[in-house]
Amino acid sequence: MIEATKEIEADKVEANLGGFLFKKRLSKLGSGKSGGYRVLVAYKKENRVVFLYAFAKNQRSNISDKETAALKLVSKGLMAATEKQLKTLIKEGSIWEVQNE
């Protein structure tokens, strides 16, 4: 996830879906990105990256327009959230924090 975050920050994404929502391809262990996963990510430059949803490319080709709209709402909310609100979500187990140590 750390490498994917660096690529997102470098604008190496497959699609900007608007509303802070981006599509990123990730490779599967032992194979390339073509046989890997698609990940939907909420991202705001110099703010935060939140991995929202992932699926194997061999299990589904894409998400629906309805799912995209819902994820955009989630993205906007997460990007507008204060640090206190995010800490509450982490404490509740609603989201997890990954740190690059």
Sequence and secondary structure as in RCSB ss.txt:
>XXXX:A:sequence
MIEATKEIEADKVEANLGGFLFKKRLSKLGSGKSGGYRVLVAYKKENRVVFLYAFAKNQRSNISDKETAALKLVS
KGLMAATEKQLKTLIKEGSIWEVQNE
>XXXX:A:secstr
 HHHHHHHHTT  SEEEETTEEEEEE  TTS GGGSEEEEEEEETTTEEEEEEEEETTT S   HHHHHHHHHHH
HHHHH  HHHHHHHHHHTSS      
